[in-house]
Amino acid sequence: MQRMYRLTLCFALVIACVYVPTSAQTFADTALTALKTIDPEILQYFPRWRVCEPDLQFQIRQSFALMGYPKVNLDDKAIVVTAAPVKEGEQGQDFELILIECGSERMVASEISSNMKRLAQRIADGKRPYCYSEIPPSAPPSAPQIAEIINFMEPTNVTHSFTLSAFEQTLKIGTSGFWLKASLGTDQIGYTFWSSGEGRVFLQRPLYENSDPGTRKAIPYLINARLGFGYRMTGSLDGQSRLLDFIPGRKLDGSAGGKLVGGLDFYMPFHPQFGLGINVELPLQSISAERSVDASTYFVTDIGNRRITAPSYAVDPYATATILRSTGQVTLFYNLWLDRKKPENFFRFDAGISYAEVQEAGVFRDTTIVGFNNIFLARNGVNGLVTWKPNEALDWIYAKIEYRNQAAFPFGISMQLSNQILLARAYVPIFGDWFYLEGRYSTPLRDARPFEIKNFFMFSPVLRLNF
């Protein structure tokens, strides 16, 4: 039981510090100092008490109402204060307020200091000159510090956020809502990490603020737009990564010349938990015989007994390469917290359509340039090449379900079906709330195409820092 209290308090303190903006970092510092200087046995739980002074109850309720909190959720008979002891003197021990709950609504430290400063001084007075009742240690906190967020690895309720893994890298700076993101692989169509042969870098920008007080903490913006570019990864002729030899060799290449990457998430104003997502990735160059490429950066396949001819060229191709071209998705999604008062369990559901196109190109030796590694790719004027794109109903289906638990042991799992490929993802904490281990597994549910890997598994440590 004591261990549970310690974990709860540590988690509460981290979230409380996260909620404090840069201008109010003194509270985070004093709270951390208090944890280090006071006997840890005393700090098995934060001081918590119920306010029973009628006049004070009324003033706290009015402060919540003036802040725009739904009056239907406010209850002046259910006001709970959570604090941290920060100073002890002759008059008693003063407190730094972490959280004030009124009914099912709550204010965090930054909101308290900004919107009810004078009232907060009275509540935090060490003598507590008003009617109150202590909450004994046998009643653990109700965990309101567990916030409603859409993406645990990309929280919107912090000022700065940084995530680093082999799969993705994200950076959020300040309160602008801008995110800079980079990723490897094309997860939207089931080709994760190295297997797709491409990566991307893009900027996500908020366009329209959410004015609904009931959902704006979890969904601060109703429209988020993404714009960036995709690039082709390189690899050796045998398809093996030179740095990550334990990963299955890839057989698919990204498009030369890069891609235009764009997308939009639109949350419905009448019900922000529900929304529409659009994602598009378009190659910027066609497969052209006019451009020579380095053969060592492509995975090529011998033609074997296939009949591939090139009447427009002096010789037939000696090999083929498969190139990932246009991809895109249009989906409807819904975000669901099982208990809005205690949002530990989160579900997200996505359903829509997905498109993926892979083109086969002939590989020709470029005799105009000295050196075996110089080749060119061509499609026009070459007979017998294949194009893979949706040609039956199941190829178009996109469906995904995600579950996240963000209690004392935050973890997440998701399952996705797209392009008739099953993609599973899971992450679990290793050290505290900042170091995780993430794994991804994909496998086609139909006969694997020549460039697909039947069972692709990859894991990576994840560094997660929030301020």
N, C-alpha and C positions, 0 to 999 in steps of 0.2 A: 504493500500500500504506500509506504514512504517513497519507494522508487517511482511509483506512478505520480505522486505529488511533485517530485523533483522534475520529472519529464514535463509535466503540465506547466510548471512554473517557468522552466527554461524556454519552452515553446512560446508561452505568453509574453515573456520578456523580449524575445527576438521579434515577435510581431509588433509589440508596442514600440520598439525602437525603429522598426521599419516604417511605421506610420508617421514618425516624427520627421518633419522636413528639415532641410539643412539649417535654417534659421533657428531651430529649436533643439539642436543637438545637445544642449546642456542637460536636458532631461535624460537622454540616453546615457550620457556620461555619469550623471549622479546615480542613476539606477544601477548601472554596472558597478560603480564604486560601492554602493550599498551591499550588493551581492558579495563583494570581495571582503568587506570589512565586518559585516555582521555574522554572527554564528550561523553556519549553514543549516543547523538543526532548527533554528528559529524560522528560517526562510523555506520551510517545506511548502508553504503556500503564501501568496500575497495577502496582505490585510484586506478584508472585504467586509462590508457591512451594508445593511438595509437602512434607508432613510425613512423615519416614521414621523418627522416633524411636519405637520400639515402645511404650514406656510412655505417651508423649504421644498416640500413635494410639489406644491403649486408652481413655484418659481422654476424648478427644474423642468417640469412638464411644459411650461410656457416657452422656455428656451428651446426645447426640442421642436415645438410647434412653429416658432418663428423661424427656425432653420429649414423649414419645409418638410419635416418628417411627417408621414401620414398620421393624422390625429387618431384614426381608428386603431393604430398599433400602439398608442401611448397609454400608459396606465400609471397614474401618480401613486398608486398603492403598491407598485412593484418596481421600486427604484433601488438599484444595487450599485455601490461604488467599489471599484477595484483600484488600489493604490500601492505605491512603493514607499517605504520609510526612507527619508533622505536626510533628516536632520533631527538631532535630539538635544534639547536644552532644558532650562529650568522649568519652562512652562509645559513640557511634554514633548512628544515626538511629532514633528510635522510630517506631512505626506506629499508626495508628488502623484497627482491623479493620472492613472493609466486609462481608465475606462469608466463611463457612467452609462448604465442601462436603465431605460425607462420603458416598461412593457417589453415589447419585442425589438425595440430600436435601441441603438447605442451610439455614443460619441467616443472617439478615440482622443488621445492626448492633444494632438494638433488642433482638433476642432474645439476641444474644451478651452484651450488657451486663447483661441481666436474669437470665440463667440459667447463665452460665459465666464470671462476672466474674474470679475469681481465676485461672482457667485462661487467660483471655484476656490477662491481664497478662503471663503467661509467653510466650505466643505472640507478643505485640506488642513484646516486648523488642527494642530495636534491635540488641543483640548476638546475638539468636536462639541462645541456649545449648542447642541441641538439633539433632538431625540433620534437615536439610532440603535440598531441591534446587530451585534457581531454575527458573522457567519462562521460556525466552528469548522475546524480542519476536516471533520468527517464529511463535509459537503464540498466536494471539489468544484472549481470554477465551471460555469456553464459553457466555456469555450467559445464565447462570442468573438474572440480574437482570431478564430478560424474564418477567414474572409471568403466571400463569394468571388471567385476568379474563374475565368474561362480556361486559362492555360497555366498549369502549375509552373512550368519552366519559363513562362513569359508573363509574370504577374503584372497587372496594371495598377495595383494598389501600393506601389513603391516608387520612390523618386528615381533611383538608378538600379539597373538590373544587368547582369552579365552571365551568360551561359556559354560554356565551351565543351564540346564533345567532338568525336570524329564525324558525327552525322550533321550536326548543326552548330552554328555559332550565332548568338544574338547579343545585341547591345541596346539598352535604353538609357538615355541621358536626360535628366531633368523631368519636368512635368508636362512637356509639350505633347507627349503621346507618340513621338516618332520612334521607330525601331529600325535599326540597321541589322540585316540578317544575311547569313550565308549558309548554304547547305550543299551536301553532296548526294547525288542520287535523285531519282524522280519517283518519290514515294506515291504520288497521286495515281500512278499507273502500275504500281507494284514492283518497280525496279529500284531497290534501295541501295544506297551507298555506291560502291564501285560498279555494280552490275549494269547501271544505265549508261555509263561512259560520259556523264556530264554533271556539272554543278552550276550554281547560280549565286548571285549577290543582288540584293534588292533592298529598297527603302520602303518601309510601310508608314504611311502618313494618315492621321485622322482627319476627316473632312467635316463631320457634323457631330456636335455634342449631344449627349442624351440628357434631356431635361426631366426625365421621370425619376422622382426621388426614390422610388422603390427598387429601381434596377441600375441606377447610374454608378453605384459603387462597383458592381460586377461588370457592367458594360458602360464605360464612360463615354464611348463614342458609338453613334449609330452607323457610321460609314467609315471603313478603313480601306484605303487604296494602296496597292502595291505596284511598284515599277522598278525594273532592273534589267539585268542581262544574264544570259546563260553562257557557259563556256564548255568546250570539249576537253575532257581529261585525256591524258596520253598513257600509253602502256606498251609493253613489249609485244613481239610477234606471237609469243605463246600465250598471251592473254593474262599473264600473271602480273600482279602488282609488284614493283621492285622493292617497295618498302614494307608491304604487308603480305608476306608470302603465305600466311596461313589462310588467307581469304581465297575462295575459288576464283580462278581466272575468268575475267570477263570476256564476252564475245560480241559485245555491242559497242558501237562508237557514237559519240555525239556529233552534231552537225558542225562542219567547218564554218568558220565565220561567226559562230555564236548564235544566240537567240535573243529575241525580245521577250521579256518576262513581265506579265501584268496580271493583276487580279483585283477583286473587290469583294468585301464582306459587307452586306447591307442588313442591318437589324431592323425589323419592322417597328415603326414608332408606336403602333397600337399595342404591341406585345414584343418587347425587345428580346426576349428569350428565343424568339423564332426569327429566322433570317434566310437570306439567299447568298450563296457564295459562287463566285466566278473566278476561274483560273485559266490563263492562256499562255502557251509558250510557242512562239513561232520562229523558225529559222530565218536568219537574215540573208543567207546565200543559198542558191540552188547547188545541186551536185553538178559540177561543170568540168569538162575535160580540158579547159583552158588553164587550170591552176594545178601545178605540181604540188605534191605533198610528200612528207617523209614517211616511208613505209614502216619505219620502226615505231611510229606512234599509232598505228592502226592494227587492229586484229583482223587478219585476212584468212580466208578459208579456201583450200584447194577446190577447184571445180570438179575434179574426179570424173565420173561418167556422165555428168550433166552436159546437156547440149546448149551451150551459150555461145552465140556467134555475134560478130560485130561487123556487118557489111560496110559500115561507114568508115571503118578504120583499116589500117594496113594489116594489123594482126588481131586475133581474138584475144580477149582478156585471159590472163594466166591465173586469176583468182577472183574472189568476190569479197566485199565488205558489207556489213549491215549497218545502216545509219539511222539513228533515232531522229525523226523529223518533228512534225507538229504534234502537240498534245494539248489537252484542255478538259475542263470539267465545269459543269453547271449543276449545283446541288442545293437542296433545301436542308437546313439544319435546325436543331432544337437543343437548347441547353437546359438541363434539369438538375436542381438541387433537391434531394429528398426532403430535407428540412431546412427551410430558409432561415429559421432561428439558429440553427446549429449546422452550418453547411459543410459537414465533414464528407458527405458522399455526393459526388457529382457524376452525372451522365451527360454525354453528348451523342446525338444521333444525326447522321448525315445520309441523305439519299438523293440520287440524281443520275446524271449520265456522264460518261467519260469517253474520251476519244484519244487514241494513240495510233501513230503511223510510223512504220519502220520500212525503209526502202533499201533494197539490195542494189549495190553498184558494182560494175565491172572494174577490175584493177588492171591497169596497163602499165608496162614499163615505159618510162619516158626516155626514148632513145636520143632526144635532143640534148639531154644533160648527162654528163659523165657521172657515174656512181649508181650502184645497184639500189640504194635506198630512195631514189627519186622515182616516184610513180605519179600517175594521175587517175582519178576516178571518173567514171562516165556512166550515164543511164541512157541518154538519147542515142539512138543508133545501135543499141545493144539488145539482142533478142534473147529471151529465156530468163530474164531477171524477175524477181518476185517482189511484190509489195504486200506487207501485212497491215491491215487496218480492220476496223469492225465490220463484220459481214454477217453476224447473226445477233439475235436479241441479247444474249448473255454477254457479248463483247461490250455492249453499251452500258451495262449496269454498274453503278457506283453506289456502294453502301458501306457505312462505317459506324461502329459503336465504340465509345470510349468510356471507361470508368476510372475515376480517380478518388482515392481516399486521402484526405489531408489532415488526419488526426495526429496522434503522437508518432505514428509510423507512416509517413506519407508515401504512397506508392501509386502507380498508375498502369493500366493495361488497355490495349485497344486492338480491335480486329477490323480489317478492311478487305473488301472485295472490289476489285477494279481490274478491267482488262482480263477477267477470268483468272486473276492471280490473288491468292490469299496472302495478306501481309499482316503479321502480328508484331506488336511492340509492347515492351514492359520495362519499367524502371523501378528500382528500389533504393532506399537510402543505405549508405555504407558507414559514413561518419556524419553524425549530426544532420543538419539541414542544408549542407553545402556540398557534399560529395556523394554522388549517386553512381549506380551502375545501370546501364541501359543496354538492352538487347533487341535485335530486330531479326525476324525470320520471314522469308517469302518462298512460296512454291506455287507453280501453276496448277490449277484445278482441271485443266485440259491437258492434252498432249503437249509437251514442251516444244516450243519452236527451236530452230537450230541455234539461235543466239541466246536462248534463255537458260538459266541455271535452275535445275530441278529443285534443289534445296539450298537456299542461300541463307547463311546465318552469320551475323556480325554483332559483336558487343563492344562497348566503349565506356570508359569512365566519363562521368559528367561533373564538371565544376559549375556550381550554381551560387552566385553571390548577389545579394540584394542590399540596398542601402536606403 
